[in-house]
Amino acid sequence: MAEVTDADFTAEVIEADLPVLVEFTADWCPPCRQMAPVLSALATEEADRFRVVQLNVDRNPATTNAYKVLSMPTFMVFRDGEPVRSMVGARPKRRLLEELADVL
């Protein structure tokens, strides 16, 4: 799964051809670590429908602040350069896909 930064967020997420699921994460966040295998599986299984990337909130404060992310993990789906869905907290893969179905 790719990691994005403040420097490449626009190119990798805003200008992406496919929808992008961004996980705003932190090294110190246990639920974020819990989501790692789920997101890795989605990145592989759904690569033709959407991209999955991570943004470390501690190392990338500009993007974190721009989207008013306060809790980790926060998931945002960007489509055509705009955030179209935001969710907070760990969840099973099946539930995550159900919550994303109408925006992907």
VMD Tcl script that draws the C-alpha trace (Angstrom):
set ca {
  {0.00 0.00 0.00}
  {1.35 3.38 -0.99}
  {2.11 6.16 1.46}
  {1.39 9.74 0.43}
  {2.74 12.97 1.91}
  {1.85 16.64 2.02}
  {4.20 17.10 -0.95}
  {2.56 14.56 -3.26}
  {-1.05 14.48 -1.98}
  {-2.36 16.58 -4.86}
  {-0.69 14.44 -7.54}
  {-1.46 11.08 -5.92}
  {-4.98 11.72 -4.58}
  {-6.59 14.89 -5.93}
  {-5.48 14.32 -9.53}
  {-5.90 10.52 -9.50}
  {-7.83 8.85 -12.33}
  {-9.47 6.36 -9.96}
  {-11.20 7.03 -6.64}
  {-8.73 6.97 -3.74}
  {-9.32 5.67 -0.22}
  {-6.99 7.57 2.11}
  {-6.28 6.28 5.58}
  {-5.11 9.05 7.87}
  {-2.96 7.08 10.28}
  {-0.29 7.34 12.97}
  {2.47 5.01 14.17}
  {1.12 5.16 17.74}
  {-2.46 4.19 16.75}
  {-3.42 0.55 17.61}
  {-6.65 0.60 15.53}
  {-4.58 1.83 12.58}
  {-2.26 -1.16 12.91}
  {-5.36 -3.39 13.10}
  {-6.55 -1.99 9.77}
  {-3.22 -2.57 7.96}
  {-4.01 -6.12 6.71}
  {-7.54 -5.10 5.70}
  {-6.29 -2.14 3.68}
  {-3.46 -4.16 2.13}
  {-5.97 -6.76 0.98}
  {-8.25 -4.08 -0.47}
  {-5.33 -2.43 -2.25}
  {-4.64 -5.70 -4.03}
  {-8.18 -7.03 -4.53}
  {-9.76 -3.75 -5.66}
  {-6.85 -2.22 -7.60}
  {-8.93 -1.93 -10.76}
  {-11.72 0.02 -8.98}
  {-9.87 2.30 -6.53}
  {-6.49 3.03 -4.93}
  {-5.72 2.72 -1.23}
  {-3.09 4.99 0.32}
  {-1.96 6.02 3.79}
  {-1.04 9.44 5.10}
  {0.84 9.66 8.41}
  {-0.76 12.54 10.34}
  {2.32 13.23 12.47}
  {4.60 13.65 9.45}
  {2.06 15.45 7.25}
  {0.28 18.14 9.27}
  {-0.72 20.36 6.34}
  {-2.98 17.79 4.70}
  {-4.23 16.53 8.06}
  {-5.25 20.05 9.06}
  {-6.70 20.90 5.66}
  {-9.19 18.04 5.97}
  {-9.76 18.61 9.70}
  {-8.71 15.10 10.70}
  {-8.81 14.74 14.48}
  {-9.14 10.98 15.10}
  {-7.27 7.97 13.81}
  {-7.89 6.06 11.76}
  {-9.92 8.38 9.57}
  {-10.79 7.11 6.12}
  {-11.66 9.51 3.30}
  {-12.67 8.63 -0.21}
  {-11.66 11.15 -2.86}
  {-13.33 11.02 -6.26}
  {-12.67 13.56 -9.01}
  {-10.51 15.55 -6.61}
  {-13.15 15.93 -3.90}
  {-13.71 14.11 -0.62}
  {-17.00 12.23 -0.98}
  {-17.04 10.08 2.17}
  {-15.39 10.23 5.58}
  {-15.42 7.52 8.27}
  {-13.66 7.24 11.61}
  {-12.56 4.06 13.36}
  {-11.48 0.53 12.58}
  {-13.97 -1.85 10.98}
  {-13.96 -5.26 9.27}
  {-13.26 -5.40 5.54}
  {-16.82 -6.42 4.68}
  {-18.33 -3.49 6.58}
  {-15.82 -1.06 5.08}
  {-16.74 -2.20 1.55}
  {-20.45 -1.90 2.35}
  {-19.94 1.67 3.57}
  {-17.98 2.54 0.44}
  {-20.25 0.83 -2.09}
  {-22.21 3.93 -3.10}
  {-19.14 6.16 -3.60}
  {-16.85 3.78 -5.49}
}
mol new
graphics top color blue
foreach p $ca { graphics top sphere $p radius 0.5 }
foreach p [lrange $ca 0 end-1] q [lrange $ca 1 end] { graphics top cylinder $p $q radius 0.2 }
display resetview
